[in-house]
């Protein structure tokens, strides 16, 4: 039941993120049809109770559901139902980490961003 709750929280958070990102211009568009984006969800173990967010947390291995919404150009990541980060045009390493169920924490997520030439 905890997993379903975390995925539900991620869906609610994604809808909020999408509305704000469209309003403030962080993204120009998102597929309107739900069949045009993917939802990927898996359990990931973190080294502390702060999950992938950093900061103060107990030093205990802690699992949380990672939920990712993607279309052709964006990936929006939630950890434990809470928004973690978004990536515009994710690089190959992002998809490799997703396939291995081991995504980066918030502090190192910039490595997934396509570098300007």
Secondary structure, 3 states (H helix, E strand, C coil): CHHHHHHHHHHHHHHHHHHHHHHHCCCCCCCCCHHHCEEEEEEEEECCCCHHHCCCCCCCCEEEEEEEEECCCEEEEEECCEEEEEEECECHHHHHHHHCCCCCCHHHHHHHECCCC
